[in-house]
């Protein structure tokens, strides 16, 4: 069977989870009346175990925002995972499904004061911050709690770089540690994010060098830091070569230990790397057309778009793979678009997708490795199109 990728850059590395066809078989044998994400939690458990084997003594704090489906949280609780929560809702979800407060960090650096108070009274004592006012809120509503300072990193080789919105400049880090201490909080370390979908562990090198310098300066200034939160960045397979989960995690940890030594507490916050390959979206072709008789590219419109689950096609950053029942046919280039009336709802145009020439309205199309940042990004009925449904097998 062919897999249609938006481009053909790089070598292909087929991960273990793609050998399991339970999700694909389920989709082929099921009729759906709306776009549906189908998940296999056995793959989530497998990826947890593989990442844990490479991370060693580092604690996995699953980034709940990647996919908050209850069955995924239950699976990870059973595996012994910790959790990174960005909101009161995510905290309540994790606690309701058996996670312990000591296993949850409140990692958003922009928190409502009442949500800080809720988390603190629920037993959570580990928080992120990147500004003086956030520290003041923590001191008032979560007194004496542990806090780590999120830092901005300058360089990222990630497919989806994350910079500027969260974190403080590295030259501000020590003053925030001191202010936290003056407020009665316990400054314990730093966090950062190397960028989502950082495909090779070696790509972490420059970022870790930057953070290590601040870490060294903080210790020299008398701060007894014992927590390093290395954030996310752990990749999923979207058609380009990536290292396997265990090898990747071990490669990152080798770089960490070479720069930081034996840090007492290390946190990792995989989201995509844990759940992306556990899910596939069942979608449908709504229309195949050409804008003029001279067009070289067809337009293929799906019943799912940017506003109903595929937000990560923004700037064509994440390049999904597509499977159809016509994969035996010759293919041609297509511009792929969603169904809404918003002109921004075009998925791939700069680098068109190769799809079967016989594709037509009503054909089923499957989108692989969509377990992360699809259902959690899905809008609530924009244009009257329903948000992405979720089924767990």
FENURNOR-V871985 format. One record per pair of residues at least 12 apart in sequence whose C-alpha atoms are under 7 Angstrom apart, sorted by the first residue. I is the first residue (numbers start at 1). GAP is how many residues later the second one is. D is the distance in Angstrom with one decimal. If there is no record, write none. Layout:
i->{I/I}
gap->{GAP/GAP}
d->{D/D}
//
This chain:
i->{1/2/3/3/3/4/4/4/4/4/5/5/5/5/5/5/6/6/6/6/6/6/6/7/7/9/10/10/11/11/12/12/12/13/13/13/15/15/17/17/23/23/23/23/27/35/35/35/35/35/35/35/36/36/36/36/36/36/37/37/37/37/37/37/37/37/38/38/38/38/38/38/39/39/39/39/39/39/39/40/40/40/40/41/41/41/43/44/44/44/45/45/45/47/48/50/50/51/51/51/53/54/54/54/54/55/55/55/58/58/58/58/59/59/59/59/60/60/60/60/60/61/61/61/61/61/61/61/61/62/62/62/62/62/62/62/63/63/63/63/63/63/64/64/64/64/64/65/66/66/66/66/66/67/67/67/67/73/74/77/77/82/82/83/83/83/84/84/84/84/84/85/85/85/85/86/86/86/88/101/101/101/102/104/105/105/105/106/106/106/107/107/108/109/109/109/109/113/113/116/116/116/117/117/120/125/125/126/126/126/127/127/127/128/128/128/128/129/129/129/129/130/130/130/130/132/135/139/139/139/143/143/144/144/144/145/145/146/146/146/146/147/147/147/147/148/148/148/148/148/149/149/149/150/150/150/150/150/151/151/151/151/151/151/151/152/152/152/152/152/152/153/155/155/156/156/157/157/158/158/158/158/158/159/159/159/159/160/160/160/160/161/161/162/162/162/170/174/188/188/188/189/189/189/189/190/190/190/191/191/191/191/192/192/192/193/193/193/193/194/194/194/195/196/196/197/197/197/197/198/198/198/199/199/200/200/200/201/201/201/205/208/212/212/226/226/226/227/227/227/227/228/228/228/229/229/229/230/230/231/231/232/232/232/232/233/234/234/234/235/235/236/236/236/236/238/238/238/272/275/275/276/276/276/276/277/277/277/278/278/279/279/279/279/280/280/280/280/280/280/281/281/281/281/282/282/282/283/283/283/283/283/283/284/284/284/284/284/284/285/285/285/285/285/285/285/285/285/286/286/286/286/286/287/287/287/287/288/288/288/288/297/297/297/298/298/298/299/299/299/300/300/300/300/301/301/301/301/302/302/302/303/303/304/304/305/305/305/305/305/306/306/306/307/307/307/308/308/308/308/309/309/309/309/309/310/311/313/316/316/320/320/321/321/322/322/322/322/323/323/323/324/324/324/326/327/329/329/330/330/331/331/331/331/332/332/332/332/333/333/333/333/334/334/334/334/335/335/335/335/336/336/340/375}
gap->{326/325/318/319/320/317/318/319/350/351/234/315/316/317/348/349/313/314/315/345/346/347/348/344/346/231/230/231/229/230/227/228/229/227/228/229/222/229/26/260/15/16/17/257/255/246/247/248/268/269/353/354/245/246/247/352/353/354/242/243/244/245/351/352/353/354/241/242/243/352/353/354/239/240/241/332/352/353/354/238/239/352/353/31/34/237/235/230/231/234/30/31/34/227/226/195/196/194/195/198/193/192/193/195/196/194/195/198/207/208/209/210/23/207/208/209/21/22/207/208/209/20/21/22/23/206/207/208/209/19/20/21/22/207/208/209/20/21/22/206/207/208/19/20/21/26/207/311/205/206/306/307/310/305/306/308/309/21/23/21/22/21/22/20/21/22/20/21/22/23/185/19/20/21/22/20/21/22/27/21/22/23/22/20/19/21/22/20/21/22/20/21/20/19/20/21/57/24/28/22/25/26/24/25/22/20/21/19/20/21/19/20/21/19/20/21/22/18/19/20/21/19/20/37/38/44/45/44/45/46/41/42/40/41/42/40/41/39/40/41/42/38/39/40/41/39/40/41/42/43/40/41/42/17/18/40/41/42/16/17/18/19/39/40/41/12/15/16/17/18/40/54/51/52/38/39/41/46/37/38/39/40/41/37/38/39/158/35/36/37/157/34/35/31/33/34/44/44/37/38/39/36/37/38/39/37/38/39/37/38/39/40/37/38/39/37/38/39/40/13/38/39/38/36/37/36/37/38/39/35/36/37/36/43/42/43/48/47/50/51/50/48/47/48/37/38/39/36/37/38/39/37/38/39/37/38/39/37/38/37/38/36/37/38/39/37/36/38/39/37/38/36/37/40/41/81/82/83/100/96/97/93/94/95/96/92/93/94/91/93/89/90/91/92/86/87/88/89/90/91/85/86/87/89/83/84/85/19/20/21/81/82/83/18/19/78/79/80/81/16/17/18/75/76/77/78/79/80/15/16/17/75/76/13/14/73/74/12/13/72/73/36/37/38/35/36/37/35/36/37/34/35/36/37/35/36/37/38/35/36/37/35/36/34/35/32/33/34/40/42/32/39/41/71/72/75/70/71/79/80/65/66/68/69/79/64/66/34/31/32/47/48/46/47/43/44/45/46/42/43/44/40/41/42/30/29/27/28/26/27/23/24/25/26/22/23/24/25/19/20/21/22/18/19/20/21/13/14/17/18/12/13/43/13}
d->{6.3/5.7/6.3/6.0/5.6/5.4/4.9/6.3/6.0/6.4/6.5/6.6/4.7/6.6/6.5/7.0/5.9/7.0/7.0/6.5/6.2/4.4/6.7/6.8/7.0/6.7/5.5/6.3/6.0/5.3/6.0/5.4/4.9/6.9/4.9/6.4/6.9/6.7/6.4/6.5/6.5/6.9/6.7/6.8/6.3/6.8/5.7/4.9/6.7/6.3/5.6/6.3/5.5/5.2/6.9/5.6/4.5/5.5/6.4/5.7/4.3/6.4/6.8/6.0/4.7/6.2/5.4/5.4/6.1/5.9/4.9/5.7/5.6/4.3/6.8/6.8/6.3/4.7/6.2/5.3/6.4/6.0/5.5/6.1/6.7/6.7/5.3/5.9/5.6/6.0/6.6/6.8/6.9/5.5/6.2/5.7/5.0/5.3/5.1/6.0/5.9/4.4/6.3/4.6/4.2/5.3/5.7/6.2/6.9/4.7/5.5/6.7/6.9/6.3/4.9/6.2/5.8/5.7/6.0/5.0/5.9/6.3/4.3/4.0/5.1/6.6/5.8/4.7/7.0/6.9/6.2/4.6/5.6/5.3/5.5/5.7/6.2/4.8/6.6/5.5/5.9/4.7/6.7/6.2/5.9/6.8/7.0/6.7/5.2/6.2/4.9/5.0/6.7/5.6/6.3/6.8/5.8/6.8/6.0/6.6/6.0/4.7/5.9/6.2/4.8/6.5/5.9/5.1/6.2/5.9/6.7/6.8/6.1/5.1/5.8/6.0/5.7/4.7/5.8/6.8/5.2/5.0/6.0/6.6/6.9/5.1/5.9/6.4/4.8/6.4/5.9/4.9/6.3/5.4/4.7/6.1/6.9/6.1/6.9/6.8/6.1/6.6/4.9/6.1/5.4/4.9/5.9/6.2/4.9/5.8/6.3/4.9/6.5/5.5/5.1/5.9/6.6/6.9/6.4/5.2/6.2/5.4/5.4/5.2/5.4/6.7/6.1/6.0/6.7/6.2/6.9/6.4/5.5/4.4/6.1/5.4/5.9/6.2/4.5/5.9/6.3/6.9/6.0/5.0/6.0/5.9/5.6/4.7/4.9/6.5/6.4/4.7/6.0/4.6/6.4/5.6/4.5/5.4/4.4/4.9/6.1/6.0/6.9/6.2/5.3/6.7/4.7/5.4/5.5/6.7/6.6/6.2/6.9/6.4/6.1/6.2/6.4/6.1/5.1/5.8/5.5/4.2/6.9/6.6/5.5/6.3/6.0/5.9/5.0/6.2/6.2/4.4/6.1/6.9/5.0/7.0/6.7/6.2/4.7/5.7/5.6/5.0/6.1/4.6/5.6/6.8/5.5/6.1/6.1/4.4/5.9/6.5/6.8/5.9/5.8/6.6/5.0/6.0/7.0/6.6/7.0/5.9/5.2/6.7/4.3/5.2/6.1/4.4/6.9/5.2/6.3/5.8/5.5/5.3/6.1/6.3/6.9/5.5/5.6/5.3/6.9/7.0/6.2/6.5/6.0/5.5/5.9/6.8/6.7/4.7/5.8/6.4/4.9/6.3/5.7/4.5/6.0/6.1/5.3/5.1/4.7/6.3/4.6/4.6/6.8/6.7/5.8/6.7/4.9/6.4/4.9/6.3/5.1/6.1/6.6/6.1/5.7/6.5/5.2/5.2/5.7/5.0/5.2/3.8/4.4/4.2/6.6/6.0/6.5/5.5/6.9/5.4/5.1/4.1/6.7/5.5/4.7/5.5/5.2/6.6/5.6/5.0/6.7/6.4/6.3/4.9/6.7/6.9/6.3/6.7/5.9/5.2/5.9/5.7/5.7/6.0/5.7/4.6/5.5/6.0/4.6/6.4/6.6/5.0/5.4/5.4/6.4/6.8/5.5/5.3/6.1/4.8/6.2/5.9/5.2/6.6/4.9/4.6/6.4/5.8/6.5/5.7/5.3/6.6/6.9/4.9/6.2/5.6/4.8/6.0/6.4/6.1/5.0/6.2/6.0/4.8/5.5/6.2/6.3/5.2/6.0/6.2/5.4/5.3/6.4/6.6/3.8/6.3/6.1/7.0/6.7/5.6/7.0/6.0/5.5/6.9/4.3/5.3/5.1/5.8/4.2/5.6/5.5/4.2/6.1/5.8/6.5/5.5/6.8/6.1/6.6/6.6/5.7/5.5/6.7/5.6/4.7/6.3/5.8/5.0/6.4/6.4/4.9/6.3/6.2/6.4/5.6/6.8/5.6/6.0/5.7/5.0/4.1/5.1/5.1/5.6/6.3/5.8/5.6/5.4/4.5/6.4/5.2/5.1/6.0/6.6/5.8/5.0/5.2/6.5/5.2/6.7/6.2/5.7}
//
